[in-house]
Amino acid sequence: MDEIKGYEIPIHRSLTEQILLGGVPRQIALLNGTLGAAMVIGLHSWIGIPICLFIHVIAVAATKKDPQFFDCFKRHINQKSYYST
């Protein structure tokens, strides 16, 4: 099909793709960074750095597999169970 001039508009990528920081969604990166800072600065525990790096690697893997993973997980956690077993 030939394109009709004037009927095509550019859409910015930020409207269709998630905002990622370091390969993970922005909220998860901020949460992980805050947790790491609290462990290292607040508790004076250097073990917090490898723990947060491990969490970040797991989050990157989950985001690469499914970019909407954390949104779906958050919705799953908030959903009420209607059938008790």
N, C-alpha and C positions, 0 to 999 in steps of 0.2 A: 504494500500500500504506500502511496505517496503521502508525505506529510503535508498538511495544510498549514501554511504560514499564519501565525497569529493565534493558533490554538494549542500551542505548546508552551508551558511555563516551567522554568527551572525550580526545583524544590531543594531546599537546603538539606544536607545530609543529617543535620542534628534533629530534624523533624521525623526522620524515619529510623535512625539508629540510636542505640543507647549511648550515654556518655560514660566512657570507661576511664579509669585511672589505674595505670599499671596493668591493664588487662582484665580488671574486675569492675563491676558496677560501682559508681561513686559512693553510694551509701555503705557498701561493704568495705571499701578501701578506707573510708573515714572511720568506721567502727573498728576495724583492725588496727589502724594507726593509733587511735585513741587508747585501745586496749594495750598496745605495745608501749606507748608512752607512759601509761599509768603503771605498768609493771616495771619498766626500767627506771623511770624517774621517781615515782612514788614509793615503790617497794625496794628500790636499789637492788633489783634482781636482774642480772644480765641474762638469765635463762629465758627472759621474755623475748629477746631478739630472735633466737631460733624458732621459738614457738610461733611467733607472728609470721616469720618467713614461711614456715610450714603451712600455716593457715592460708597465707596468700597464694602459695603454689597450688593448694587444693582448690581455692576459689577460682584461680585462673583456669585450671583444668575443667571445672564445672561450667565456667562461662564459655570456654571454647566449644564444649560439647553442646550446650544449649544456652544461648545468650539470655533467655528469659527464666533461667533456673531459679534465681533468688526471688523473683517476683512471684513465681508459682509456689515456691516453698513458703513464702510469707503468707500467701492467700490460703494455703493448705493448713498452716498452723492456726490461723484465725477462724477457720471454718468450724462450725459446730458439728458434732457428730449426732446424727439423727437416729442411728441404729446402734444400740449398746450391745456388746457381745460379752 
